[in-house]
Amino acid sequence: MESFIKDYDKIIKKQRTLETNDPLDRLIAVVNEAKEKIRADPSSVTSTLAVLGKSIKTVSNGISEEQKEIQSSLSKYSKAIDKKFTADMMAAINPHAFDNKENILRSTIAMHFIRQGNFEIGDTFAKETGLTVPDSMRHQFMEMFDIVAALKEDNLEPALQWATRHRSGLEKRSSTLEFKLHRQRYLQLLMGRQVQEAIAYARKNFAYFGNRHTQEIFRLMCSIIYMDHIKTSPYADLIAPNTNADIQHMFTRDFCSLIGLSCDSPLYVSVTVGTQAMPTMIKMASIMKAKKTEWSQQQELPVEINLTDDTKFHSVFACPVSKEQATEENPPMMMGCGHVICKESLQKLCRGSSNLRFKCPYCPQESMASQAKNVYF
């Protein structure tokens, strides 16, 4: 993969070089220069046009060579990818996955555009597919992106106003967003050498958060001592370069949470998870094809897929007896001894009788199905 990344970086570098030295700008400059010569000396039209023709041809040839070089690099890069990734992805795809679910897919795509701030594209897509995007949802995300844009410019005021209006909702979710915003505003004043203003701001706004953030408030106030060399002090972490990006992410997460949505769009999560799972699924499909077998288990994959932490949203229980993943119809049940198995395994052990005593598969203690309790993760 490192060789692909290096080749990709080379192509991007060449493209940026072209963008910096725009070929059209060069042509325009040559034409404008000829116009100025003709305007200054009308009798030189013939000679100037002759020179202009040669100049345009020279510039055009240079542009062609540059384009050929980029196209050649792209072609080599494409061939290298095709040569490296020879697996047939279609073998791991279910062509009927979205049968009778076209509206769900279209709605997911439309909402993804809205959630990314591409409102015009989202509206056009929704119009062409016959969908209706609620105005309230659109306005909410427009507000969110306006606030995020302000945060990128180090303007905390819109975010602070929003956090104050939604204080009760944020507190129910144990969010620290409002305090983080006040902390950042205090540090802005401090780093701007407005010490008295920073102290006055802290007195006005930190008191409400005293019980929950006592130690951090102490550190913020003590950092004044090291104001002239805070970057080399024990308080350097307060002005970490990624602080603003962290606040933007926290705001986006809390904003979406308050309107009942996940931080990332379902389309993004689906594509990310699919990308992570694809290599394993392709390998599994090739093995099954070689053995001439099929996976018939419903709502369960044939192998475990290791996902990254940001794509895990809930705990998954696999029954230690049947080795199957728990579902709503087959939930985990805790027996009297404390061991947990799935409901179907429990029914098999008790032979369908809720009062029949049976031995736990993992300890000597006996239990009854009537004693078992549902376990919720």
TORDO-227147 format. One record per residue (C-alpha): residue number from 1; y, z, x. Coordinates in steps of 0.001 Angstrom, whole numbers. Each point is the difference from the previous one (the first is absolute). Example, Ala and Ser with C-alpha at 12.3 -4.5 7.8 and 13.67 -1.06 7.14 Angstrom:
2
> 1	-4500	7800	12300
> 2	3440	-660	1370
***
This chain:
377
> 1	0	0	0
> 2	2374	655	2922
> 3	-60	-3670	995
> 4	943	-979	-3575
> 5	2893	2441	19
> 6	1286	-1383	3318
> 7	-219	-3601	-1250
> 8	1736	1002	-3231
> 9	2814	1691	1935
> 10	463	-3180	2081
> 11	353	-2128	-3132
> 12	2505	2423	-1528
> 13	1975	23	3255
> 14	195	-3823	20
> 15	1042	-42	-3635
> 16	2762	2545	610
> 17	1226	-2063	2964
> 18	329	-3004	-2302
> 19	1803	2087	-2617
> 20	2438	1258	2631
> 21	700	-3516	1248
> 22	-42	-1808	-3346
> 23	-675	-3764	439
> 24	2239	-853	-2951
> 25	2873	1888	1604
> 26	-436	-2101	3130
> 27	119	-3242	-2001
> 28	3068	1169	-1922
> 29	1726	928	3268
> 30	-667	-3486	1449
> 31	1351	-1733	-3137
> 32	3087	2234	-156
> 33	737	-690	3655
> 34	-139	-3747	-666
> 35	2310	379	-3033
> 36	2570	1828	2107
> 37	-49	-2740	2657
> 38	475	-2733	-2600
> 39	2812	1950	-1691
> 40	1746	469	3343
> 41	-531	-3615	1102
> 42	-813	-2456	-2855
> 43	-423	-2852	2498
> 44	-3080	1716	1464
> 45	-2080	-333	-3189
> 46	-2511	-2460	1435
> 47	-624	1862	3239
> 48	-49	3397	-1704
> 49	-2550	-1149	-2615
> 50	-2164	-1456	2767
> 51	62	3317	1836
> 52	-596	1812	-3302
> 53	-3097	-2102	-671
> 54	-1444	840	3415
> 55	849	3710	-438
> 56	-1625	143	-3442
> 57	-3091	-1699	1377
> 58	-173	2486	2891
> 59	427	3009	-2309
> 60	-2520	-1425	-2495
> 61	-2576	-537	2744
> 62	529	3573	1170
> 63	-482	1294	-3534
> 64	-3180	-2045	-389
> 65	-1427	1384	3234
> 66	794	3563	-1045
> 67	-1608	-526	-3405
> 68	-3053	-1595	1592
> 69	-360	3008	2283
> 70	96	2447	-2916
> 71	-2361	-2126	-2090
> 72	-2418	-216	2922
> 73	69	3798	436
> 74	-556	524	-3724
> 75	-2910	-2443	-14
> 76	-1660	1719	2958
> 77	551	3405	-1593
> 78	-1492	-1166	-3308
> 79	-3051	-1479	1727
> 80	-530	3206	2007
> 81	42	2063	-3210
> 82	-2430	-2375	-1732
> 83	-2299	133	3013
> 84	70	3797	176
> 85	-358	767	-3707
> 86	-2940	-2125	-1070
> 87	-1255	2310	-2772
> 88	-40	-1343	-3539
> 89	2210	2358	-2001
> 90	-1149	-1552	-3264
> 91	-3379	1671	509
> 92	1609	3415	-608
> 93	2175	-1046	-2944
> 94	-872	379	-3647
> 95	1351	-3161	-1693
> 96	-199	1647	-3417
> 97	1892	3182	953
> 98	3070	-1001	-2008
> 99	-1665	-1698	-2939
> 100	1956	872	-3167
> 101	2393	2063	2139
> 102	2591	-2658	753
> 103	2818	1918	-1710
> 104	-731	3118	2063
> 105	111	-2040	3210
> 106	3234	-1754	-985
> 107	1626	3271	-994
> 108	-1036	1558	3322
> 109	1546	-2891	1939
> 110	3224	75	-2039
> 111	373	3752	465
> 112	-651	-375	3729
> 113	3005	-2316	297
> 114	2143	2459	-1973
> 115	-1188	2942	2099
> 116	825	-1888	3208
> 117	3540	-654	-1177
> 118	-595	-3730	-569
> 119	1445	171	-3513
> 120	851	-3689	-378
> 121	-3493	-1093	1083
> 122	-1583	2630	-2243
> 123	2051	-1104	-3008
> 124	-836	-3662	617
> 125	-3712	739	397
> 126	-24	2106	-3164
> 127	1831	-2713	-1947
> 128	-2371	-2753	1148
> 129	-3105	2068	-819
> 130	1283	1234	-3348
> 131	276	3648	1067
> 132	2717	2469	-899
> 133	1254	2393	2667
> 134	1576	3070	-1667
> 135	3731	167	694
> 136	-278	3741	576
> 137	-2529	-542	2810
> 138	2134	-2706	1578
> 139	3146	2164	-94
> 140	-1866	2965	1485
> 141	-1134	-2002	3016
> 142	3437	-1563	393
> 143	1385	3541	223
> 144	-2699	931	2523
> 145	762	-2950	2281
> 146	3746	623	-217
> 147	-576	3568	1193
> 148	-2413	-1119	2752
> 149	2586	-2562	1164
> 150	2574	2810	201
> 151	-2419	2180	1980
> 152	-511	-2823	2507
> 153	3752	90	557
> 154	-146	3815	482
> 155	1768	504	-3331
> 156	-1769	3021	-1520
> 157	2297	540	-2979
> 158	-1833	-2181	-2601
> 159	-3353	1573	961
> 160	1462	3515	-177
> 161	1425	-670	-3461
> 162	-3359	-1337	-1188
> 163	-1911	2962	1488
> 164	2378	2489	-1644
> 165	-459	-1656	-3401
> 166	-3788	122	363
> 167	-250	3410	1666
> 168	-2373	1516	-2565
> 169	-2403	-2952	188
> 170	7	48	3793
> 171	-644	3746	95
> 172	-2987	-367	-2344
> 173	-1487	-2366	2574
> 174	839	2374	2879
> 175	2227	-2680	1500
> 176	2336	892	2865
> 177	2092	-3155	-397
> 178	3224	1667	-1149
> 179	-44	2483	2872
> 180	-802	-2749	2534
> 181	3000	-1985	-1255
> 182	2329	3005	296
> 183	-1421	712	3460
> 184	659	-3584	1074
> 185	3579	127	-1318
> 186	602	3268	1904
> 187	-1292	-1606	3213
> 188	2198	-3052	-561
> 189	3047	2232	-116
> 190	-1180	1958	3027
> 191	-680	-3085	2125
> 192	3400	-1356	-1059
> 193	1621	3070	1607
> 194	1074	1305	-3405
> 195	-1292	3511	648
> 196	2146	1846	-2527
> 197	-804	-2550	-2703
> 198	-3727	336	832
> 199	147	3801	-303
> 200	1883	-241	-3311
> 201	-2561	-2527	-1261
> 202	-2877	2294	988
> 203	1563	2977	-1797
> 204	462	-2059	-3139
> 205	-3399	-1698	-173
> 206	-2632	1926	2007
> 207	97	3230	-2026
> 208	-2062	-1489	-2854
> 209	-2820	-858	2427
> 210	92	3288	1926
> 211	-3253	1459	-1325
> 212	-2071	-3119	688
> 213	1540	-1253	3248
> 214	1271	3146	1717
> 215	-1332	-765	3492
> 216	1202	-3592	-52
> 217	3476	1059	-1122
> 218	76	2502	2893
> 219	-824	-2814	2422
> 220	2659	-2260	-1490
> 221	2686	2649	397
> 222	-1075	903	3541
> 223	43	-3651	1050
> 224	3815	207	25
> 225	-266	1840	3334
> 226	-1640	-3062	1595
> 227	2217	-2578	-1681
> 228	1198	-1527	3302
> 229	-3538	-568	1328
> 230	-2228	272	-3057
> 231	-2193	-2928	1137
> 232	-1331	2102	2894
> 233	-38	3294	-1913
> 234	-2778	1754	-1971
> 235	1587	-1551	-3109
> 236	-399	-3642	1054
> 237	-2511	-584	-2806
> 238	2810	455	-2549
> 239	1518	-3339	1014
> 240	-3244	-1935	500
> 241	588	-3795	-251
> 242	-2481	-411	-2866
> 243	1644	2630	-2221
> 244	1913	-2515	-2119
> 245	-3099	-2160	-540
> 246	-1970	3104	-1035
> 247	2665	908	-2566
> 248	-61	-3548	-1406
> 249	-3781	189	-389
> 250	186	3465	-1558
> 251	2668	-1127	-2452
> 252	-2016	-3101	-1007
> 253	-3140	2095	-475
> 254	1740	2644	-2115
> 255	1930	-2569	-2029
> 256	-3220	-1844	-917
> 257	-1773	3280	-679
> 258	2647	1097	-2511
> 259	-406	-3222	-2000
> 260	-3789	337	89
> 261	-798	-2638	2635
> 262	-1629	46	3431
> 263	2171	-465	3073
> 264	-1637	-3354	853
> 265	-582	-2756	-2517
> 266	-3593	-480	-1279
> 267	-5	-3556	1369
> 268	882	1209	3497
> 269	-2668	2733	-115
> 270	-2640	-2419	-1327
> 271	682	-2584	2698
> 272	71	2678	2721
> 273	-3287	1546	-1109
> 274	-1586	-3424	-417
> 275	1061	-976	3511
> 276	-1514	3171	1440
> 277	-3241	-420	-1933
> 278	-437	-3760	473
> 279	-1773	14	3433
> 280	-2585	2553	-1187
> 281	-534	-1815	-3292
> 282	-472	-3367	1736
> 283	-2575	1518	2345
> 284	-1798	1681	-2900
> 285	-22	-3245	-1997
> 286	-1539	-1902	2919
> 287	-2729	2656	402
> 288	-859	-101	-3707
> 289	-58	-3787	71
> 290	-2401	33	2955
> 291	-2276	2502	-1767
> 292	380	-1856	-3310
> 293	1074	3156	-1842
> 294	2914	854	-2283
> 295	2009	3155	-627
> 296	-355	892	-3652
> 297	1518	3508	-90
> 298	3042	88	-2282
> 299	3343	1549	1059
> 300	-1264	704	3504
> 301	104	-1882	3294
> 302	-3202	-543	2011
> 303	1506	1649	3101
> 304	2666	2560	762
> 305	3432	-1451	809
> 306	2136	2048	2383
> 307	3571	-232	-1262
> 308	3184	1293	1592
> 309	1458	3247	-1320
> 310	2921	-1732	-1751
> 311	-2433	-1912	-2238
> 312	-1999	3053	-1093
> 313	1241	1416	-3288
> 314	-2753	2338	-1181
> 315	-3178	1675	1180
> 316	-3318	-1765	-462
> 317	-3228	1891	-629
> 318	-3382	-1492	892
> 319	-3012	1755	-1512
> 320	-2215	1434	2785
> 321	-3112	-636	-2160
> 322	516	-3538	-1313
> 323	2452	-1074	2756
> 324	2137	-1604	-2729
> 325	3742	393	-430
> 326	1119	2157	-2921
> 327	1679	-1702	-2968
> 328	1551	1159	-3273
> 329	-3351	-577	-1709
> 330	-1912	1675	2840
> 331	2300	2819	1164
> 332	-761	2626	2673
> 333	-1518	3235	-1382
> 334	-115	3367	1762
> 335	-3170	2029	-555
> 336	-179	3774	-130
> 337	-773	210	3720
> 338	3195	-1905	867
> 339	-1585	-3261	1089
> 340	1371	-3188	-1583
> 341	-1926	-3058	-1167
> 342	713	-2785	-2490
> 343	-741	373	-3701
> 344	-2801	-2590	-34
> 345	-1798	1783	2837
> 346	421	3286	-1869
> 347	-1532	-1525	-3141
> 348	-3007	-1198	1983
> 349	-540	3425	1566
> 350	137	1819	-3335
> 351	-2010	-2779	-1704
> 352	2586	-302	-2732
> 353	-225	3661	-1069
> 354	3146	2072	454
> 355	-1951	3293	67
> 356	-2842	-1019	2339
> 357	194	1854	3296
> 358	-327	-2113	3132
> 359	300	564	3724
> 360	3137	-1224	1766
> 361	-768	-2896	2370
> 362	1910	1764	2790
> 363	-744	3694	-345
> 364	-2721	2294	-1461
> 365	2127	1078	-2975
> 366	-944	-1115	-3510
> 367	2525	-1409	-2477
> 368	285	-1371	-3521
> 369	1975	-3016	-1159
> 370	1866	2167	-2498
> 371	1438	2006	2916
> 372	1376	-3060	1788
> 373	3730	-711	-99
> 374	1997	-3170	488
> 375	1803	-258	3335
> 376	3346	-1785	110
> 377	1400	-1384	3260
***
